[in-house]
Amino acid sequence: MSQSEPQSGKAAMVAALNVPRNAKIGFVLAGLFTAGLFALFVLPGAQRPIGFYVALAFVLVTSLGGLLTALFTAVSAVRLARQVES
């Protein structure tokens, strides 16, 4: 699809809801939060091998990033619905 053609379907919905922007913000915030937790609780005195903590950090980043992306996209959907309504 070229840039001059109007978007329709899934691509138009993704663009209208700002999903890429929401994902970037969500995963950056999740990464910062996870890095903070890692620095506060793991680095001072890890009781287990560091690999376990790295795996848990990965799970936290991906799950929290996905959750934040979904929440930000829901807010975008509500804003878009209110714009269309008025």
N, CA, C and O atoms as CSV, one atom per row, in Angstrom:
chain,resi,resn,atom,element,x,y,z
A,1,MET,N,N,0.846,-1.161,0.000
A,1,MET,CA,C,0.000,0.000,0.000
A,1,MET,C,C,0.896,1.229,0.000
A,1,MET,O,O,1.798,1.333,0.831
A,2,SER,N,N,0.669,2.134,-0.891
A,2,SER,CA,C,1.478,3.338,-0.958
A,2,SER,C,C,0.942,4.381,0.026
A,2,SER,O,O,-0.162,4.246,0.554
A,3,GLN,N,N,1.734,5.409,0.257
A,3,GLN,CA,C,1.368,6.448,1.211
A,3,GLN,C,C,0.169,7.265,0.749
A,3,GLN,O,O,-0.557,7.816,1.576
A,4,SER,N,N,-0.049,7.352,-0.569
A,4,SER,CA,C,-1.133,8.189,-1.083
A,4,SER,C,C,-2.504,7.526,-0.936
A,4,SER,O,O,-3.523,8.217,-0.937
A,5,GLU,N,N,-2.541,6.203,-0.811
A,5,GLU,CA,C,-3.814,5.500,-0.665
A,5,GLU,C,C,-4.344,5.653,0.751
A,5,GLU,O,O,-3.570,5.596,1.706
A,6,PRO,N,N,-5.651,5.848,0.905
A,6,PRO,CA,C,-6.205,5.945,2.255
A,6,PRO,C,C,-6.155,4.582,2.955
A,6,PRO,O,O,-6.348,3.539,2.330
A,7,GLN,N,N,-5.897,4.617,4.236
A,7,GLN,CA,C,-5.843,3.377,5.005
A,7,GLN,C,C,-7.252,2.933,5.351
A,7,GLN,O,O,-8.157,3.750,5.518
A,8,SER,N,N,-7.418,1.631,5.456
A,8,SER,CA,C,-8.703,1.094,5.876
A,8,SER,C,C,-8.466,-0.161,6.687
A,8,SER,O,O,-7.382,-0.742,6.643
A,9,GLY,N,N,-9.463,-0.574,7.416
A,9,GLY,CA,C,-9.377,-1.803,8.179
A,9,GLY,C,C,-8.473,-1.695,9.393
A,9,GLY,O,O,-8.485,-0.696,10.112
A,10,LYS,N,N,-7.687,-2.745,9.608
A,10,LYS,CA,C,-6.833,-2.829,10.792
A,10,LYS,C,C,-5.793,-1.720,10.852
A,10,LYS,O,O,-5.535,-1.158,11.917
A,11,ALA,N,N,-5.203,-1.410,9.718
A,11,ALA,CA,C,-4.163,-0.375,9.691
A,11,ALA,C,C,-4.726,0.978,10.107
A,11,ALA,O,O,-4.069,1.729,10.828
A,12,ALA,N,N,-5.928,1.289,9.662
A,12,ALA,CA,C,-6.550,2.563,10.030
A,12,ALA,C,C,-6.874,2.595,11.511
A,12,ALA,O,O,-6.717,3.630,12.158
A,13,MET,N,N,-7.321,1.484,12.049
A,13,MET,CA,C,-7.649,1.428,13.478
A,13,MET,C,C,-6.395,1.578,14.334
A,13,MET,O,O,-6.395,2.309,15.325
A,14,VAL,N,N,-5.325,0.882,13.947
A,14,VAL,CA,C,-4.065,0.975,14.674
A,14,VAL,C,C,-3.539,2.408,14.645
A,14,VAL,O,O,-3.059,2.919,15.657
A,15,ALA,N,N,-3.632,3.046,13.495
A,15,ALA,CA,C,-3.168,4.427,13.372
A,15,ALA,C,C,-4.046,5.378,14.183
A,15,ALA,O,O,-3.531,6.275,14.851
A,16,ALA,N,N,-5.356,5.191,14.131
A,16,ALA,CA,C,-6.279,6.084,14.845
A,16,ALA,C,C,-6.119,5.972,16.358
A,16,ALA,O,O,-6.288,6.958,17.077
A,17,LEU,N,N,-5.797,4.786,16.839
A,17,LEU,CA,C,-5.650,4.574,18.283
A,17,LEU,C,C,-4.222,4.816,18.781
A,17,LEU,O,O,-3.943,4.652,19.968
A,18,ASN,N,N,-3.329,5.202,17.883
A,18,ASN,CA,C,-1.930,5.489,18.253
A,18,ASN,C,C,-1.247,4.301,18.931
A,18,ASN,O,O,-0.500,4.486,19.891
A,19,VAL,N,N,-1.491,3.112,18.452
A,19,VAL,CA,C,-0.940,1.912,19.084
A,19,VAL,C,C,0.593,1.907,19.095
A,19,VAL,O,O,1.165,1.578,20.134
A,20,PRO,N,N,1.288,2.247,18.016
A,20,PRO,CA,C,2.758,2.240,18.096
A,20,PRO,C,C,3.306,3.204,19.152
A,20,PRO,O,O,4.235,2.862,19.883
A,21,ARG,N,N,2.732,4.403,19.230
A,21,ARG,CA,C,3.168,5.368,20.240
A,21,ARG,C,C,2.866,4.845,21.647
A,21,ARG,O,O,3.698,4.956,22.548
A,22,ASN,N,N,1.681,4.279,21.828
A,22,ASN,CA,C,1.303,3.730,23.131
A,22,ASN,C,C,2.226,2.587,23.537
A,22,ASN,O,O,2.581,2.460,24.709
A,23,ALA,N,N,2.614,1.757,22.574
A,23,ALA,CA,C,3.517,0.639,22.878
A,23,ALA,C,C,4.896,1.143,23.279
A,23,ALA,O,O,5.497,0.632,24.224
A,24,LYS,N,N,5.393,2.139,22.567
A,24,LYS,CA,C,6.705,2.695,22.924
A,24,LYS,C,C,6.686,3.250,24.338
A,24,LYS,O,O,7.579,2.958,25.133
A,25,ILE,N,N,5.678,4.045,24.656
A,25,ILE,CA,C,5.582,4.637,25.984
A,25,ILE,C,C,5.404,3.549,27.043
A,25,ILE,O,O,6.051,3.589,28.090
A,26,GLY,N,N,4.537,2.587,26.774
A,26,GLY,CA,C,4.276,1.515,27.739
A,26,GLY,C,C,5.507,0.687,28.046
A,26,GLY,O,O,5.777,0.375,29.206
A,27,PHE,N,N,6.254,0.329,27.015
A,27,PHE,CA,C,7.426,-0.518,27.246
A,27,PHE,C,C,8.600,0.267,27.823
A,27,PHE,O,O,9.415,-0.298,28.552
A,28,VAL,N,N,8.701,1.550,27.514
A,28,VAL,CA,C,9.749,2.363,28.150
A,28,VAL,C,C,9.457,2.498,29.640
A,28,VAL,O,O,10.356,2.336,30.465
A,29,LEU,N,N,8.203,2.793,29.991
A,29,LEU,CA,C,7.844,2.898,31.404
A,29,LEU,C,C,8.036,1.564,32.133
A,29,LEU,O,O,8.510,1.538,33.269
A,30,ALA,N,N,7.669,0.470,31.484
A,30,ALA,CA,C,7.859,-0.843,32.087
A,30,ALA,C,C,9.346,-1.145,32.292
A,30,ALA,O,O,9.733,-1.708,33.316
A,31,GLY,N,N,10.167,-0.773,31.325
A,31,GLY,CA,C,11.611,-0.978,31.451
A,31,GLY,C,C,12.201,-0.159,32.577
A,31,GLY,O,O,13.039,-0.656,33.330
A,32,LEU,N,N,11.777,1.095,32.709
A,32,LEU,CA,C,12.266,1.942,33.795
A,32,LEU,C,C,11.841,1.402,35.158
A,32,LEU,O,O,12.632,1.369,36.101
A,33,PHE,N,N,10.591,0.985,35.246
A,33,PHE,CA,C,10.083,0.424,36.503
A,33,PHE,C,C,10.852,-0.841,36.879
A,33,PHE,O,O,11.252,-1.012,38.031
A,34,THR,N,N,11.054,-1.718,35.913
A,34,THR,CA,C,11.782,-2.961,36.169
A,34,THR,C,C,13.231,-2.686,36.542
A,34,THR,O,O,13.769,-3.324,37.447
A,35,ALA,N,N,13.863,-1.750,35.859
A,35,ALA,CA,C,15.245,-1.395,36.191
A,35,ALA,C,C,15.335,-0.849,37.608
A,35,ALA,O,O,16.288,-1.147,38.329
A,36,GLY,N,N,14.361,-0.062,38.007
A,36,GLY,CA,C,14.333,0.461,39.372
A,36,GLY,C,C,14.186,-0.640,40.404
A,36,GLY,O,O,14.896,-0.657,41.410
A,37,LEU,N,N,13.261,-1.563,40.155
A,37,LEU,CA,C,13.103,-2.690,41.071
A,37,LEU,C,C,14.367,-3.538,41.137
A,37,LEU,O,O,14.780,-3.973,42.212
A,38,PHE,N,N,14.965,-3.765,39.993
A,38,PHE,CA,C,16.186,-4.563,39.918
A,38,PHE,C,C,17.294,-3.903,40.732
A,38,PHE,O,O,18.010,-4.570,41.479
A,39,ALA,N,N,17.430,-2.584,40.582
A,39,ALA,CA,C,18.485,-1.854,41.294
A,39,ALA,C,C,18.223,-1.824,42.799
A,39,ALA,O,O,19.160,-1.891,43.595
A,40,LEU,N,N,16.962,-1.724,43.185
A,40,LEU,CA,C,16.642,-1.640,44.609
A,40,LEU,C,C,16.722,-2.979,45.338
A,40,LEU,O,O,17.190,-3.041,46.475
A,41,PHE,N,N,16.270,-4.039,44.692
A,41,PHE,CA,C,16.121,-5.304,45.407
A,41,PHE,C,C,17.113,-6.393,45.014
A,41,PHE,O,O,17.429,-7.254,45.835
A,42,VAL,N,N,17.604,-6.376,43.800
A,42,VAL,CA,C,18.456,-7.476,43.350
A,42,VAL,C,C,19.926,-7.148,43.498
A,42,VAL,O,O,20.686,-7.956,44.032
A,43,LEU,N,N,20.342,-5.989,43.039
A,43,LEU,CA,C,21.762,-5.650,43.047
A,43,LEU,C,C,22.368,-5.567,44.449
A,43,LEU,O,O,23.511,-5.988,44.625
A,44,PRO,N,N,21.656,-5.043,45.458
A,44,PRO,CA,C,22.278,-4.960,46.777
A,44,PRO,C,C,22.658,-6.316,47.384
A,44,PRO,O,O,23.660,-6.400,48.093
A,45,GLY,N,N,21.908,-7.345,47.134
A,45,GLY,CA,C,22.239,-8.640,47.723
A,45,GLY,C,C,21.387,-9.756,47.170
A,45,GLY,O,O,20.422,-10.179,47.806
A,46,ALA,N,N,21.730,-10.231,46.005
A,46,ALA,CA,C,20.974,-11.313,45.373
A,46,ALA,C,C,21.261,-12.621,46.091
A,46,ALA,O,O,22.420,-12.987,46.286
A,47,GLN,N,N,20.203,-13.326,46.485
A,47,GLN,CA,C,20.328,-14.594,47.200
A,47,GLN,C,C,20.457,-15.785,46.245
A,47,GLN,O,O,20.958,-16.841,46.630
A,48,ARG,N,N,20.015,-15.617,45.033
A,48,ARG,CA,C,20.016,-16.700,44.046
A,48,ARG,C,C,20.855,-16.263,42.843
A,48,ARG,O,O,21.264,-15.106,42.748
A,49,PRO,N,N,21.102,-17.188,41.942
A,49,PRO,CA,C,21.869,-16.812,40.733
A,49,PRO,C,C,21.180,-15.679,39.969
A,49,PRO,O,O,19.953,-15.643,39.872
A,50,ILE,N,N,21.964,-14.774,39.437
A,50,ILE,CA,C,21.456,-13.569,38.779
A,50,ILE,C,C,20.587,-13.897,37.557
A,50,ILE,O,O,19.719,-13.106,37.187
A,51,GLY,N,N,20.813,-15.044,36.938
A,51,GLY,CA,C,20.022,-15.446,35.774
A,51,GLY,C,C,18.544,-15.566,36.080
A,51,GLY,O,O,17.702,-15.249,35.240
A,52,PHE,N,N,18.226,-16.024,37.283
A,52,PHE,CA,C,16.821,-16.117,37.685
A,52,PHE,C,C,16.183,-14.731,37.731
A,52,PHE,O,O,15.051,-14.540,37.287
A,53,TYR,N,N,16.915,-13.784,38.264
A,53,TYR,CA,C,16.396,-12.427,38.365
A,53,TYR,C,C,16.265,-11.768,36.994
A,53,TYR,O,O,15.336,-10.996,36.759
A,54,VAL,N,N,17.179,-12.066,36.109
A,54,VAL,CA,C,17.095,-11.517,34.753
A,54,VAL,C,C,15.861,-12.071,34.042
A,54,VAL,O,O,15.168,-11.342,33.333
A,55,ALA,N,N,15.593,-13.355,34.234
A,55,ALA,CA,C,14.395,-13.962,33.630
A,55,ALA,C,C,13.126,-13.334,34.197
A,55,ALA,O,O,12.185,-13.048,33.457
A,56,LEU,N,N,13.104,-13.119,35.512
A,56,LEU,CA,C,11.942,-12.474,36.118
A,56,LEU,C,C,11.785,-11.039,35.628
A,56,LEU,O,O,10.666,-10.568,35.428
A,57,ALA,N,N,12.895,-10.349,35.438
A,57,ALA,CA,C,12.844,-8.986,34.920
A,57,ALA,C,C,12.268,-8.969,33.507
A,57,ALA,O,O,11.478,-8.088,33.168
A,58,PHE,N,N,12.661,-9.939,32.685
A,58,PHE,CA,C,12.116,-10.027,31.332
A,58,PHE,C,C,10.607,-10.232,31.361
A,58,PHE,O,O,9.875,-9.597,30.603
A,59,VAL,N,N,10.148,-11.114,32.229
A,59,VAL,CA,C,8.713,-11.372,32.338
A,59,VAL,C,C,7.987,-10.119,32.803
A,59,VAL,O,O,6.915,-9.799,32.290
A,60,LEU,N,N,8.557,-9.406,33.767
A,60,LEU,CA,C,7.931,-8.187,34.258
A,60,LEU,C,C,7.867,-7.116,33.177
A,60,LEU,O,O,6.842,-6.452,33.025
A,61,VAL,N,N,8.945,-6.943,32.427
A,61,VAL,CA,C,8.954,-5.929,31.361
A,61,VAL,C,C,7.905,-6.253,30.303
A,61,VAL,O,O,7.147,-5.374,29.894
A,62,THR,N,N,7.857,-7.494,29.861
A,62,THR,CA,C,6.919,-7.834,28.790
A,62,THR,C,C,5.467,-7.775,29.263
A,62,THR,O,O,4.607,-7.271,28.542
A,63,SER,N,N,5.187,-8.274,30.446
A,63,SER,CA,C,3.799,-8.273,30.918
A,63,SER,C,C,3.334,-6.865,31.280
A,63,SER,O,O,2.226,-6.469,30.918
A,64,LEU,N,N,4.164,-6.108,31.987
A,64,LEU,CA,C,3.790,-4.748,32.349
A,64,LEU,C,C,3.734,-3.847,31.105
A,64,LEU,O,O,2.869,-2.976,31.009
A,65,GLY,N,N,4.643,-4.054,30.170
A,65,GLY,CA,C,4.611,-3.283,28.922
A,65,GLY,C,C,3.345,-3.545,28.132
A,65,GLY,O,O,2.739,-2.615,27.598
A,66,GLY,N,N,2.946,-4.788,28.053
A,66,GLY,CA,C,1.701,-5.123,27.357
A,66,GLY,C,C,0.481,-4.549,28.053
A,66,GLY,O,O,-0.439,-4.052,27.402
A,67,LEU,N,N,0.473,-4.617,29.382
A,67,LEU,CA,C,-0.649,-4.068,30.147
A,67,LEU,C,C,-0.749,-2.557,29.969
A,67,LEU,O,O,-1.835,-2.027,29.734
A,68,LEU,N,N,0.381,-1.863,30.080
A,68,LEU,CA,C,0.372,-0.411,29.899
A,68,LEU,C,C,-0.036,-0.030,28.477
A,68,LEU,O,O,-0.770,0.939,28.281
A,69,THR,N,N,0.430,-0.777,27.496
A,69,THR,CA,C,0.036,-0.515,26.105
A,69,THR,C,C,-1.471,-0.660,25.946
A,69,THR,O,O,-2.113,0.172,25.303
A,70,ALA,N,N,-2.034,-1.707,26.525
A,70,ALA,CA,C,-3.483,-1.912,26.440
A,70,ALA,C,C,-4.244,-0.784,27.131
A,70,ALA,O,O,-5.256,-0.309,26.617
A,71,LEU,N,N,-3.760,-0.357,28.289
A,71,LEU,CA,C,-4.436,0.729,29.009
A,71,LEU,C,C,-4.356,2.040,28.243
A,71,LEU,O,O,-5.352,2.755,28.135
A,72,PHE,N,N,-3.180,2.363,27.710
A,72,PHE,CA,C,-3.034,3.597,26.941
A,72,PHE,C,C,-3.879,3.555,25.674
A,72,PHE,O,O,-4.435,4.576,25.268
A,73,THR,N,N,-3.981,2.395,25.051
A,73,THR,CA,C,-4.796,2.265,23.843
A,73,THR,C,C,-6.278,2.382,24.182
A,73,THR,O,O,-7.047,2.936,23.396
A,74,ALA,N,N,-6.686,1.872,25.331
A,74,ALA,CA,C,-8.080,2.028,25.757
A,74,ALA,C,C,-8.407,3.496,25.988
A,74,ALA,O,O,-9.494,3.953,25.632
A,75,VAL,N,N,-7.483,4.235,26.579
A,75,VAL,CA,C,-7.684,5.673,26.776
A,75,VAL,C,C,-7.792,6.370,25.419
A,75,VAL,O,O,-8.631,7.252,25.238
A,76,SER,N,N,-6.948,5.977,24.471
A,76,SER,CA,C,-7.028,6.553,23.120
A,76,SER,C,C,-8.371,6.251,22.471
A,76,SER,O,O,-8.935,7.105,21.786
A,77,ALA,N,N,-8.891,5.037,22.682
A,77,ALA,CA,C,-10.182,4.652,22.110
A,77,ALA,C,C,-11.311,5.479,22.707
A,77,ALA,O,O,-12.216,5.902,21.988
A,78,VAL,N,N,-11.265,5.712,24.016
A,78,VAL,CA,C,-12.303,6.527,24.659
A,78,VAL,C,C,-12.242,7.954,24.135
A,78,VAL,O,O,-13.280,8.552,23.849
A,79,ARG,N,N,-11.048,8.505,24.006
A,79,ARG,CA,C,-10.906,9.868,23.478
A,79,ARG,C,C,-11.425,9.967,22.045
A,79,ARG,O,O,-12.100,10.931,21.683
A,80,LEU,N,N,-11.100,8.959,21.237
A,80,LEU,CA,C,-11.562,8.958,19.849
A,80,LEU,C,C,-13.083,8.850,19.787
A,80,LEU,O,O,-13.723,9.519,18.975
A,81,ALA,N,N,-13.659,8.011,20.641
A,81,ALA,CA,C,-15.117,7.861,20.668
A,81,ALA,C,C,-15.796,9.160,21.082
A,81,ALA,O,O,-16.850,9.512,20.554
A,82,ARG,N,N,-15.191,9.868,22.023
A,82,ARG,CA,C,-15.779,11.145,22.445
A,82,ARG,C,C,-15.675,12.197,21.369
A,82,ARG,O,O,-16.563,13.040,21.241
A,83,GLN,N,N,-14.591,12.167,20.578
A,83,GLN,CA,C,-14.452,13.109,19.468
A,83,GLN,C,C,-15.501,12.844,18.391
A,83,GLN,O,O,-16.095,13.777,17.849
A,84,VAL,N,N,-15.721,11.589,18.091
A,84,VAL,CA,C,-16.688,11.210,17.057
A,84,VAL,C,C,-18.098,11.535,17.529
A,84,VAL,O,O,-18.948,11.945,16.738
A,85,GLU,N,N,-18.337,11.351,18.817
A,85,GLU,CA,C,-19.661,11.585,19.403
A,85,GLU,C,C,-20.065,13.058,19.343
A,85,GLU,O,O,-21.234,13.378,19.125
A,86,SER,N,N,-19.102,13.945,19.535
A,86,SER,CA,C,-19.456,15.368,19.578
A,86,SER,C,C,-19.316,16.054,18.241
A,86,SER,O,O,-19.580,17.251,18.131
